[in-house]
Amino acid sequence: MLSVLEDTDESKKSLEDTLSRLQLTKDQLLQAEKMVSLGQISAGVAHEINNPLFVISGEMEMLAMEEGLPKGAKESVENIRHQARRIEEIIRRLLEFSRKKEIKFSPLDINKALDDSIELLKYQVKVIGNVDIVKNFWTKVLPVFGDKNQLHEVFLNIMLNAVQAMEEKGGSLTIRTFSEIISENRLDFTQFKMGDHVVGVEIADTGPGMDESTVKKIFDPFFTTKKTGTGLGLSVVFGILESHKANIQVRSKPGEGTSFSIRFPQEKQA
């Protein structure tokens, strides 16, 4: 009797694991489908908007050169010019998002890629002035197979979001790298199986954090919590990591900061 109960419990657990894995796979497929659909329509929409915007921007520039404009009219013109530039930036991001760029994969050291990205971030950190960068890198070379420019975009996007989230109260940005062997077939690591060697990157901030509903939507195209954001940054990050067969996870709670954990397949060294 005890053996039957144990078998039943084991079967129930196996079924629950299978259902959880199916749900996770479904969510990942839906996210990938969103990205494909958005890529297909983005270019067309961007060009349709760009044509009338070009005319509006031109007229605004001409109007700004007019002499004798009342002060209120000048302020309105400047405001329209500012908003037109914002639309131009959104269009630029849409076109970048939809354009199939040439991807150049090669062996590279993830520590070096992160160091280069941090160097590009230093100006923004200096402007804000109250954010500390803490590096905790694995002491050995961590080889991955990837596109250097795309990985810079991934790391810069996540780190810049973190720095901006801490702009008001300050804080610390910790970047950690590590090597890991997957010890079990985990539901949240569907890209990997037990025994796989992976290279890990963790980017954590001490900012305000996010609630659960925000975390669930964070990779959705056009979703943003910023007043001036386009909502495409993390969607691009998701797409790039997907092309690198990498896994990304987000942990965050209000008042406890946010952590992004990325795992790449480890490149075999000769």
C-alpha positions in Angstrom: 0.0 0.0 0.0 2.8 2.4 0.9 4.6 1.6 -2.4 1.4 2.5 -4.3 1.0 5.8 -2.5 4.7 6.7 -3.2 4.2 5.8 -6.9 1.1 8.0 -7.0 2.9 10.9 -5.3 5.8 10.5 -7.7 3.4 10.4 -10.7 1.6 13.5 -9.5 4.9 15.4 -9.1 6.0 14.3 -12.5 2.8 15.5 -14.0 3.0 18.9 -12.3 6.6 19.3 -13.5 5.5 18.5 -17.0 2.6 20.9 -16.9 4.8 23.7 -15.5 7.4 23.0 -18.3 4.6 23.2 -20.9 3.3 26.5 -19.5 6.8 28.0 -19.5 7.4 26.8 -23.1 4.1 28.3 -24.1 5.0 31.7 -22.5 8.4 31.7 -24.3 6.7 30.8 -27.6 4.2 33.6 -27.1 6.9 36.1 -26.4 8.9 35.0 -29.5 5.7 35.3 -31.6 5.2 38.8 -30.3 8.7 39.7 -31.4 8.3 38.2 -34.9 5.0 40.0 -35.4 6.4 43.3 -34.2 9.4 43.0 -36.5 7.1 42.4 -39.5 5.0 45.6 -38.9 7.6 47.9 -37.4 9.3 48.9 -40.6 6.1 49.7 -42.4 4.7 51.7 -39.5 7.9 53.6 -39.1 8.1 54.7 -42.7 4.4 55.7 -42.7 5.0 58.0 -39.7 8.4 59.3 -41.0 7.0 60.9 -44.1 4.5 63.3 -42.5 6.9 63.9 -39.6 9.6 65.1 -42.1 7.1 67.7 -43.3 6.1 68.8 -39.8 9.8 69.1 -38.6 10.6 71.1 -41.7 7.7 73.5 -41.1 8.7 73.9 -37.5 12.3 74.8 -38.4 11.0 77.4 -40.8 8.6 78.8 -38.2 11.4 78.9 -35.6 13.4 81.2 -37.9 10.5 83.7 -38.2 11.3 87.0 -36.7 8.9 88.8 -34.3 7.2 85.6 -33.0 5.5 86.2 -29.6 7.1 84.6 -26.6 4.2 82.1 -26.2 4.4 81.1 -29.8 8.2 80.5 -29.6 7.7 78.3 -26.5 5.1 76.3 -28.4 7.3 75.9 -31.4 10.2 74.7 -29.2 7.9 72.2 -27.5 6.7 70.8 -30.8 10.3 70.5 -32.0 11.2 68.6 -28.9 8.3 66.2 -29.2 9.1 65.7 -33.0 12.7 64.7 -32.0 11.2 62.1 -29.5 9.1 60.7 -32.4 12.2 60.5 -34.6 14.0 58.6 -31.9 11.1 56.1 -31.6 11.1 55.7 -35.3 14.9 55.1 -35.3 14.5 52.4 -32.6 11.6 50.8 -34.6 13.7 50.6 -37.7 16.6 49.2 -35.8 14.3 46.7 -34.2 12.9 45.5 -37.5 16.1 45.5 -39.5 17.9 42.2 -39.9 21.5 43.2 -39.0 24.4 41.1 -40.0 25.4 39.1 -36.9 29.1 38.2 -36.5 29.5 35.4 -34.0 32.9 34.7 -32.7 34.5 33.3 -29.5 34.9 36.1 -26.9 35.5 36.5 -23.1 32.3 37.7 -21.3 34.4 39.6 -18.7 36.1 41.6 -21.5 32.7 42.3 -23.1 31.3 43.6 -19.8 34.4 45.7 -19.1 34.0 47.4 -22.5 30.3 48.0 -21.7 31.0 49.4 -18.3 33.6 51.8 -19.8 30.8 53.2 -22.1 28.5 53.6 -19.1 30.9 55.6 -17.0 29.9 59.0 -18.4 26.2 58.4 -17.5 27.3 57.3 -14.0 29.4 60.4 -13.6 26.5 62.7 -14.6 24.2 61.1 -12.0 27.0 61.2 -9.5 25.6 59.0 -6.7 25.9 55.5 -8.2 28.8 53.1 -7.4 29.8 50.3 -9.8 30.9 47.1 -8.1 32.6 44.4 -10.2 32.8 40.8 -9.0 34.2 38.9 -12.0 35.2 35.3 -12.3 39.0 35.1 -12.2 39.4 33.0 -15.3 38.4 33.6 -18.9 34.7 32.9 -19.5 34.4 32.0 -23.1 31.1 32.3 -25.0 30.2 32.3 -28.7 28.5 35.6 -29.6 28.3 38.9 -31.4 30.3 41.4 -29.5 28.3 44.5 -30.6 25.0 42.8 -29.7 26.2 41.8 -26.3 27.4 45.3 -25.6 23.8 46.4 -26.5 22.4 43.9 -24.0 24.6 44.8 -21.1 24.4 48.6 -21.7 20.7 48.5 -21.9 20.3 46.6 -18.6 22.9 48.6 -16.8 21.6 51.9 -18.1 18.1 51.1 -16.9 19.6 50.2 -13.5 21.5 53.4 -13.2 18.5 55.5 -14.2 16.4 53.7 -11.7 18.8 54.8 -8.9 19.1 58.4 -10.2 16.9 59.9 -7.4 18.3 58.2 -4.3 21.6 56.7 -5.6 22.8 53.2 -4.9 25.1 50.5 -6.2 25.2 48.5 -9.4 26.9 45.1 -9.0 28.0 43.1 -12.0 29.0 39.5 -11.3 30.2 36.8 -13.6 30.4 33.1 -12.9 30.9 29.6 -14.3 28.3 26.9 -13.6 27.4 23.4 -14.4 23.6 22.8 -14.6 23.0 20.3 -11.8 19.4 19.4 -12.7 16.8 19.8 -15.5 15.2 23.0 -14.2 11.9 24.3 -15.5 13.3 27.9 -15.7 16.3 26.8 -17.8 14.7 25.2 -20.8 17.6 26.2 -23.0 19.9 23.9 -21.0 20.0 20.4 -19.7 21.7 18.7 -16.7 25.4 18.7 -17.1 25.6 21.7 -19.5 28.4 24.2 -18.8 27.2 27.7 -18.8 28.6 31.2 -18.3 26.6 33.5 -16.1 26.2 37.2 -15.8 24.3 38.9 -12.9 23.5 42.6 -13.0 21.9 43.8 -9.8 20.9 47.3 -8.6 19.7 48.7 -5.2 17.0 50.8 -6.9 13.2 50.9 -6.1 12.5 47.5 -7.6 9.3 46.4 -9.4 6.1 44.6 -8.5 5.3 41.2 -9.9 2.9 42.5 -12.6 5.6 44.8 -13.9 8.2 42.0 -14.0 5.9 39.8 -16.0 5.5 42.5 -18.7 9.1 43.8 -18.7 10.1 42.2 -22.1 6.8 43.1 -23.9 7.3 45.4 -26.8 6.4 49.1 -26.0 6.0 48.4 -22.3 7.8 51.0 -20.2 7.8 52.5 -16.8 9.7 55.6 -18.0 8.1 58.9 -18.9 10.3 59.2 -22.0 11.0 55.5 -22.8 10.1 53.8 -26.0 9.5 50.4 -24.4 11.7 48.6 -27.0 15.0 48.3 -25.1 14.4 45.1 -23.2 12.4 43.6 -26.1 15.6 44.0 -28.1 17.6 42.4 -25.3 15.2 39.4 -25.2 15.6 39.0 -29.0 19.4 39.2 -28.9 19.7 36.7 -26.1 17.3 34.3 -27.8 19.6 34.4 -30.9 22.5 33.6 -28.6 20.6 30.6 -27.1 20.9 32.3 -23.7 18.5 32.4 -20.8 17.5 35.5 -18.9 15.7 35.8 -15.6 14.5 38.8 -13.6 14.1 39.0 -9.8 12.6 42.1 -8.3 10.5 43.4 -5.4 9.4 46.9 -4.5 12.1 48.4 -2.2 14.6 45.6 -2.8 16.1 46.4 -6.1 16.2 44.4 -9.3 18.5 41.6 -10.6 19.0 40.3 -14.1 20.6 36.9 -14.4 21.8 35.8 -17.9 23.2 32.4 -18.7 25.1 31.6 -22.0 26.2 28.3 -23.3 29.9 28.0 -22.5 32.2 27.9 -25.6 34.6 25.0 -25.5 38.2 26.1 -25.4 40.7 24.4 -27.7 
